[in-house]
Structures are given as C-alpha cells and as structure tokens.
C-alpha cells in the first residue's frame, strides 16, 4: 500500500485498529484474477508473538481452493472515509482529496481443523456480541446440536499468519493548523456519519490545534 510518511502508522497501532474493526476484505490471486470476499475476523497471536487473523468462509467460496499455506493473501481493513472539498481550506490553490483509515495484513493462509473451527465460531461471535451489551450475549449453545453441526458443515475455518502489516491513516496531518482545523470543522458539519467520524479523529490526532482555535475565540469575546 502506498503510504506517504505523514500518514504511516506503526505496527502496534495498525494491529489495534484491525482488531477493533474486525471486518475486512480478504483477497487472493488464483493465477489469472483476484478473488475477494468481505468477512469478519479476529486477531490472535502465536507463541512467538506472530499475529494471526482467524476467519471462515462458505464451503463453496472460491478462496478455499487457494488456501494451500504458500501464496500470501491480503486482508484489507478500512475505517471511515470522507471527501474533502478544496473550498474548505483557508489556503488557496488546494485540490480535492479523500481522507481515510486503512490497514493491510498479508500472509499465507491454512485450513483449520473441525475442533479449531468450533473454537473460532464461539470466539468470533463472542467478540461481536460484546458490542451489543447490555444485551445478553448469543452463544452457539442456544442452537440445537443438529442445527449447529449442519451449519458448521457449510463453512470452513481458516487462519492467516500475518507476515506484513501496513497502516495508512490519511487525516491531513501534513497541513497547517489553520487548514487542518478548517477541514475538521467542515467535515464535522456534514450529514454523513463517516465525515463526522473523520472530523473527530482529526481532533484526536492534533488536539492542540483546536485548543489554540478555542483560545483565540475566547480572547475575541468582549
């Protein structure tokens, strides 16, 4: 992934983002064309600290034919994104751009055993059921044994050994405070939820710029 130095994220921040997001697009190459599927996942770590992305796909998914543990796959994990109009900058002669968060994880993928798949199903559902608290979490134990086994036969568990981690959070970090706050304020006023999320992220990244803005406003009030 092309990432200018201003936007590059370190390994720890990139993995944290991917784990918190928990949803991405898994891509592989079959020799003629790319094959991709959007899917949920969770991260775990091997004994030596190597990250692993655990997920499953439908048994008829063409990705399965490529899970031979040799060729590298790519998992792209994206966060909010938003268009930026040049009209919003304080400085003249700006151009349109797009702000976003994105992390790429790459490495070989292998199949899981049936026992490993059972653990994965429960771990994956537990991860996302926690997002719904205080709702009582759903567990596979709520299903009849026959129905659960039938559903498990329709999917195949996989795990990626993550050998490469790349993170790019393009939030206009290279702009002046004046332009930076102007863009964040403009995005914060947009109706799109992603635009407002990007605005908040920009404030989190450079809070001092907004503190200066607040101080200037307070000094201007009689």
C-alpha positions in Angstrom: 0.0 0.0 0.0 1.4 3.4 -1.0 1.7 5.4 2.2 3.4 8.8 2.5 5.4 9.2 5.7 2.9 11.7 7.2 0.1 9.0 7.2 2.1 5.9 8.0 1.0 4.0 11.2 3.3 1.8 13.3 2.7 -1.9 13.6 1.1 -1.8 17.0 -1.4 1.0 16.0 -2.2 -0.9 12.8 -2.9 -4.2 14.5 -5.0 -2.4 17.2 -7.1 -0.8 14.5 -7.6 -4.0 12.6 -8.7 -5.9 15.8 -11.1 -3.2 16.9 -12.6 -3.0 13.4 -12.9 -6.8 13.0 -14.3 -6.7 9.4 -12.4 -6.5 6.1 -12.0 -7.9 2.6 -9.8 -11.0 2.1 -8.1 -11.1 -1.3 -6.1 -13.8 -3.1 -4.8 -14.4 -6.6 -5.8 -17.6 -8.5 -3.1 -17.1 -11.2 -5.5 -15.3 -13.5 -7.5 -12.9 -11.5 -8.0 -11.7 -7.9 -10.6 -13.4 -5.7 -12.1 -11.5 -2.8 -14.7 -11.8 0.0 -15.8 -9.4 2.7 -15.8 -11.1 6.1 -15.5 -10.7 9.9 -12.3 -11.8 11.7 -10.5 -11.6 14.9 -6.8 -11.5 15.7 -4.9 -13.9 17.9 -1.2 -14.4 18.5 1.1 -17.4 18.2 3.5 -18.4 21.0 6.3 -16.3 19.3 4.0 -13.3 19.1 3.2 -13.6 15.4 -0.3 -12.1 14.6 -2.9 -14.4 13.2 -6.2 -13.5 11.6 -8.9 -16.1 12.1 -12.0 -16.3 9.9 -14.2 -18.6 8.0 -15.9 -18.8 4.6 -18.7 -20.7 2.9 -17.6 -24.1 1.7 -18.2 -23.2 -1.9 -16.2 -19.9 -1.7 -13.5 -20.0 -4.4 -11.0 -18.7 -1.9 -10.8 -22.2 -0.4 -9.1 -23.6 -3.4 -6.2 -21.2 -2.8 -5.7 -21.9 0.9 -2.6 -24.0 0.5 -0.4 -22.2 3.0 2.0 -21.0 0.4 0.9 -17.9 -1.5 0.2 -14.7 0.5 -3.3 -13.4 0.9 -4.2 -9.8 1.6 -6.7 -8.6 4.2 -7.8 -5.0 3.8 -9.4 -3.4 6.8 -11.0 0.1 6.3 -12.4 2.6 8.7 -14.4 5.8 8.0 -13.6 7.9 4.9 -14.7 11.3 3.6 -14.3 13.6 0.6 -12.7 17.0 1.2 -13.6 20.0 -1.0 -10.8 22.5 -1.8 -13.3 25.2 -0.9 -13.0 24.3 2.8 -9.3 25.2 3.1 -8.0 28.5 4.4 -5.0 28.4 2.0 -5.6 29.0 -1.8 -4.8 26.6 -4.7 -5.8 23.4 -2.9 -7.2 20.3 -4.7 -9.9 17.7 -3.8 -8.8 14.8 -1.7 -10.1 11.9 0.3 -9.4 11.2 4.0 -9.5 7.6 5.4 -8.1 4.9 7.6 -6.9 1.7 6.1 -4.8 -1.3 7.3 -3.4 -4.1 5.1 -2.5 -7.5 6.6 -0.7 -10.1 4.4 0.5 -13.7 4.8 -0.2 -17.3 4.0 -3.5 -19.0 4.9 -4.2 -22.5 6.1 -7.3 -24.5 6.8 -8.5 -25.1 10.4 -9.5 -28.5 11.9 -13.1 -29.1 13.0 -12.1 -28.6 16.6 -10.3 -25.3 15.8 -13.4 -24.2 13.8 -15.6 -24.7 16.8 -13.4 -22.5 18.9 -13.3 -19.9 16.2 -17.1 -19.7 15.9 -17.5 -19.1 19.6 -14.6 -16.6 19.8 -15.9 -14.7 16.8 -19.5 -14.4 18.0 -18.4 -13.5 21.5 -16.3 -10.7 20.1 -19.2 -9.0 18.3 -21.9 -9.9 20.8 -19.9 -7.8 23.3 -20.6 -4.8 21.1 -24.3 -5.2 21.9 -24.0 -5.2 25.7 -26.1 -5.0 27.9 -27.9 -7.4 25.7 -27.4 -11.0 26.9 -24.8 -12.4 24.5 -25.8 -15.0 22.0 -23.8 -18.3 22.1 -23.8 -21.3 19.9 -25.2 -23.2 22.9 -28.6 -21.7 22.1 -28.7 -23.8 19.0 -29.8 -27.4 18.8 -26.9 -29.8 18.3 -28.1 -31.0 14.9 -28.7 -27.5 13.5 -25.2 -26.3 14.8 -23.5 -29.3 13.2 -25.3 -28.7 9.9 -24.3 -25.0 9.8 -20.7 -25.9 10.7 -20.6 -28.3 7.7 -21.5 -25.4 5.4 -18.4 -23.4 6.4 -14.6 -23.9 6.6 -12.3 -22.2 9.1 -9.1 -20.6 8.0 -6.3 -18.6 9.7 -3.8 -16.2 8.1 -0.3 -16.0 9.6 0.3 -12.2 9.4 3.7 -11.6 8.0 3.2 -8.0 6.8 1.4 -5.1 8.5 0.8 -1.8 6.8 -1.3 1.1 8.1 -2.3 4.4 6.5 -4.4 7.0 8.3 -4.7 9.9 5.9 -6.1 12.7 8.1 -4.3 15.8 6.5 -1.6 15.6 9.1 0.8 17.5 6.8 -1.4 20.6 6.6 -1.1 23.8 8.7 -3.1 24.2 11.8 -5.4 26.7 10.0 -6.1 24.4 7.2 -6.3 21.3 9.4 -8.9 22.8 11.8 -10.9 24.3 8.8 -11.2 20.8 7.2 -12.1 19.1 10.5 -14.8 21.7 11.2 -16.2 21.4 7.7 -16.4 17.7 8.0 -17.9 17.9 11.4 -20.8 19.9 9.9 -21.6 17.3 7.2 -24.6 15.0 7.4 -22.6 11.8 6.6 -21.6 9.9 9.7 -18.2 9.0 8.2 -17.4 12.6 7.7 -18.1 13.4 11.3 -16.0 10.4 12.4 -13.1 11.7 10.4 -13.6 15.1 12.0 -13.4 13.6 15.4 -10.3 11.6 14.5 -8.6 14.7 13.3 -9.3 16.4 16.6 -8.0 13.4 18.5 -4.7 13.4 16.4 -4.0 17.1 16.8 -5.9 18.4 19.9 -3.5 21.4 20.4 -4.6 22.9 17.1 -8.2 23.0 18.3 -7.2 24.3 21.7 -5.5 27.3 20.0 -8.6 27.8 18.0 -10.8 27.9 21.2 -8.4 30.2 22.9 -8.5 32.7 20.0 -12.3 32.6 20.1 -12.4 33.2 23.8 -10.0 36.2 23.5 -12.1 37.7 20.8 -15.2 37.7 23.0 -15.6 41.0 25.0 
